[in-house]
């Protein structure tokens, strides 16, 4: 079994994160395997006082 190096998620510098990450992959991208699942975490901070 081939060992895979763990890669950290990255975003290209200057990329408009929100706009680019919310776009759906095209059928062609999915067929070529050129897509990935994106999970967004949003912290909703509430002042406890």
Backbone as CSV, one residue per row, in Angstrom:
resi,resn,N_x,N_y,N_z,CA_x,CA_y,CA_z,C_x,C_y,C_z
1,UNK,0.833,-1.175,0.000,0.000,0.000,0.000,0.884,1.248,0.000
2,UNK,0.569,2.177,-0.853,1.359,3.394,-0.979,1.021,4.360,0.157
3,UNK,2.079,4.893,0.805,1.865,5.878,1.863,1.660,7.239,1.224
4,UNK,0.654,7.941,1.682,0.367,9.270,1.152,0.769,10.309,2.177
5,UNK,1.413,11.343,1.701,1.789,12.465,2.550,0.526,13.267,2.866
6,UNK,0.332,13.577,4.140,-0.833,14.363,4.526,-0.629,15.793,4.047
7,UNK,-1.580,16.284,3.292,-1.506,17.636,2.773,-2.523,18.511,3.484
8,UNK,-2.095,19.691,3.860,-2.981,20.655,4.494,-3.786,21.384,3.420
9,UNK,-5.042,21.715,3.687,-5.832,22.473,2.725,-5.194,23.837,2.465
10,UNK,-5.236,24.280,1.234,-4.647,25.571,0.888,-5.583,26.344,-0.032
11,UNK,-5.411,27.635,-0.056,-6.142,28.519,-0.953,-5.108,29.419,-1.601
12,UNK,-5.220,29.589,-2.901,-4.263,30.419,-3.623,-4.323,31.864,-3.141
13,UNK,-3.154,32.523,-3.009,-3.146,33.928,-2.595,-3.941,34.792,-3.576
14,UNK,-4.706,35.718,-3.055,-5.467,36.622,-3.899,-6.797,36.066,-4.367
15,UNK,-7.073,34.833,-4.034,-8.325,34.220,-4.448,-9.468,34.764,-3.599
16,UNK,-10.592,35.081,-4.221,-11.765,35.535,-3.480,-12.389,34.294,-2.853
17,UNK,-11.969,33.997,-1.647,-12.320,32.738,-0.989,-13.804,32.392,-1.065
18,UNK,-14.632,33.274,-0.579,-16.047,32.952,-0.476,-16.676,32.681,-1.838
19,UNK,-16.428,33.550,-2.797,-17.027,33.394,-4.127,-16.539,32.116,-4.814
20,UNK,-15.259,31.833,-4.737,-14.705,30.658,-5.408,-15.135,29.355,-4.737
21,UNK,-15.183,29.353,-3.422,-15.493,28.110,-2.709,-16.969,27.744,-2.746
22,UNK,-17.849,28.702,-3.010,-19.269,28.355,-3.048,-19.727,27.921,-4.445
23,UNK,-18.853,28.011,-5.444,-19.208,27.584,-6.797,-19.259,26.058,-6.876
24,UNK,-20.265,25.539,-7.548,-20.367,24.096,-7.737,-19.426,23.644,-8.850
25,UNK,-18.937,22.425,-8.729,-18.094,21.845,-9.774,-18.958,21.540,-11.001
26,UNK,-18.362,21.660,-12.178,-19.092,21.326,-13.397,-19.107,19.808,-13.575
27,UNK,-20.012,19.326,-14.402,-20.064,17.887,-14.699,-18.714,17.408,-15.243
28,UNK,-18.096,18.224,-16.107,-16.801,17.864,-16.697,-15.722,17.749,-15.623
29,UNK,-15.681,18.700,-14.693,-14.700,18.658,-13.608,-14.884,17.394,-12.764
30,UNK,-16.125,17.066,-12.463,-16.409,15.879,-11.656,-15.967,14.618,-12.389
31,UNK,-16.263,14.521,-13.688,-15.871,13.343,-14.475,-14.363,13.181,-14.526
32,UNK,-13.631,14.308,-14.599,-12.164,14.267,-14.654,-11.546,14.067,-13.275
33,UNK,-12.367,14.104,-12.226,-11.840,13.976,-10.870,-11.180,15.262,-10.405
34,UNK,-11.519,16.372,-11.052,-10.924,17.666,-10.735,-11.879,18.490,-9.880
35,UNK,-12.294,17.895,-8.763,-13.189,18.594,-7.843,-12.909,18.080,-6.435
36,UNK,-13.380,18.807,-5.465,-13.187,18.416,-4.074,-14.393,18.867,-3.259
37,UNK,-14.604,18.219,-2.146,-15.671,18.606,-1.244,-15.176,19.755,-0.373
38,UNK,-15.998,20.768,-0.223,-15.631,21.935,0.589,-16.553,21.986,1.795
39,UNK,-15.956,22.115,2.960,-16.714,22.274,4.200,-16.365,23.623,4.786
40,UNK,-17.373,24.422,5.075,-17.139,25.741,5.675,-17.555,25.703,7.136
41,UNK,-16.741,26.297,7.960,-17.042,26.410,9.376,-17.230,27.882,9.684
42,UNK,-18.343,28.198,10.277,-18.647,29.579,10.626,-18.828,29.655,12.135
43,UNK,-18.003,30.462,12.794,-18.108,30.617,14.230,-19.083,31.739,14.548
44,UNK,-20.056,31.420,15.344,-21.048,32.406,15.752,-20.742,32.751,17.209
45,UNK,-19.923,33.776,17.395,-19.493,34.144,18.737,-20.566,34.985,19.410
46,UNK,-20.880,34.590,20.610,-21.875,35.305,21.407,-21.199,35.729,22.695
47,UNK,-21.328,36.979,23.064,-20.749,37.478,24.305,-21.512,36.871,25.473
48,UNK,-20.838,36.072,26.329,-21.532,35.399,27.422,-22.012,36.334,28.526
49,UNK,-21.570,37.574,28.539,-21.984,38.468,29.630,-23.255,39.218,29.316
